[in-house]
Amino acid sequence: MGAMPPWLLTGGCHGLISYLRAPWDVRMTEAREILVKRLRFRSWHRGMREMDLLLGRFADRHLDELSPLQLRQYEALLEVADPDLYNWLTGTAPVPANFDNEALNLIKNLNFISSIP
């Protein structure tokens, strides 16, 4: 077993392990990691293969570097139906004002050819 985090306490009654809450910055980092993993999974499992490829590649390249605001915007985009989002990304339909944000513009500007492994 590796090194224990500093907030993990051992001992107590009958050698049981008791836990304290992790420091705020550690909890926020873990929360962000979980959110990024969830968004990455949802990006690759949309239901429409074209959207899997577009959003999955975007997620692999950019999710780790997005700001908290951009992550929330991206999460909201994942709630949109595939045909609508596809039409917005390809420019065949106008983007509603509440979805015209940084995250959508990042997806639109991604060079998908260079993102193919």
C-alpha positions in Angstrom: 0.0 0.0 0.0 1.4 3.4 -0.9 1.8 6.5 1.2 -1.4 7.7 2.9 -2.7 11.2 2.4 -2.0 13.6 5.3 -5.7 13.8 6.2 -6.0 10.0 6.6 -5.8 9.0 10.3 -5.2 5.5 11.5 -5.6 4.1 14.9 -8.5 4.6 17.2 -10.6 2.0 18.7 -9.5 -1.5 17.7 -7.2 -0.2 15.0 -10.1 1.1 12.9 -9.3 3.7 10.3 -11.0 7.0 10.6 -11.1 9.8 8.0 -11.1 13.5 8.3 -12.4 15.6 5.4 -9.7 16.4 2.9 -8.5 20.0 2.7 -10.7 22.2 0.5 -8.2 22.5 -2.4 -7.8 18.7 -2.5 -11.6 18.2 -2.6 -12.0 20.8 -5.4 -9.2 19.1 -7.4 -10.9 15.8 -7.0 -14.3 17.2 -7.9 -12.8 18.7 -11.1 -11.1 15.4 -12.0 -14.4 13.6 -11.5 -16.3 16.2 -13.6 -13.7 16.0 -16.4 -13.9 12.2 -16.5 -17.7 12.3 -16.6 -17.7 14.9 -19.4 -15.1 13.0 -21.3 -17.2 9.8 -21.1 -20.4 11.6 -22.1 -18.5 13.2 -25.0 -17.6 9.8 -26.4 -21.0 8.2 -25.8 -23.5 10.5 -27.3 -25.6 8.2 -29.5 -24.8 9.7 -32.8 -21.4 8.5 -34.1 -20.6 11.9 -35.7 -21.0 13.6 -32.4 -19.0 11.0 -30.6 -16.1 11.8 -32.9 -16.5 15.5 -32.8 -17.0 15.9 -29.0 -14.8 13.0 -28.0 -11.8 14.3 -29.8 -12.5 17.8 -28.4 -12.8 16.4 -24.9 -9.5 14.4 -25.2 -7.6 17.5 -26.4 -9.1 20.3 -24.3 -11.1 19.3 -21.2 -8.1 19.3 -18.9 -7.3 22.9 -19.8 -10.8 24.5 -19.7 -11.7 27.0 -17.0 -14.5 26.2 -14.6 -16.8 28.5 -16.6 -16.0 26.8 -19.8 -16.5 23.4 -18.2 -20.0 24.4 -17.1 -20.7 25.8 -20.6 -19.5 22.5 -22.2 -21.6 20.5 -19.7 -24.7 22.5 -20.8 -23.8 21.8 -24.5 -23.8 18.1 -23.7 -27.5 18.4 -22.7 -28.5 19.5 -26.2 -29.9 17.0 -28.6 -27.3 15.6 -31.1 -29.0 16.9 -34.3 -29.3 20.5 -32.9 -25.7 20.5 -31.7 -24.4 19.0 -34.9 -26.3 21.7 -36.9 -24.8 24.5 -34.8 -21.3 23.1 -35.2 -21.6 22.7 -38.9 -23.2 26.1 -39.4 -26.4 24.8 -40.9 -28.5 26.3 -38.1 -28.1 29.5 -36.1 -26.8 29.1 -32.5 -29.3 30.3 -29.8 -27.8 33.2 -27.8 -27.7 31.2 -24.6 -25.5 28.6 -26.2 -23.2 31.0 -28.2 -20.3 30.8 -25.7 -16.6 30.2 -25.4 -17.0 26.4 -25.2 -19.0 26.2 -28.4 -16.5 28.4 -30.2 -13.6 26.3 -29.0 -15.3 23.2 -30.5 -16.0 25.1 -33.8 -12.4 26.2 -34.0 -10.8 22.8 -33.3 -8.8 21.4 -36.2 -10.3 17.9 -36.3 -7.9 16.6 -38.9 -4.9 17.2 -36.7 -6.6 15.6 -33.7 -6.8 12.2 -35.4 -4.2 10.0 -33.7 
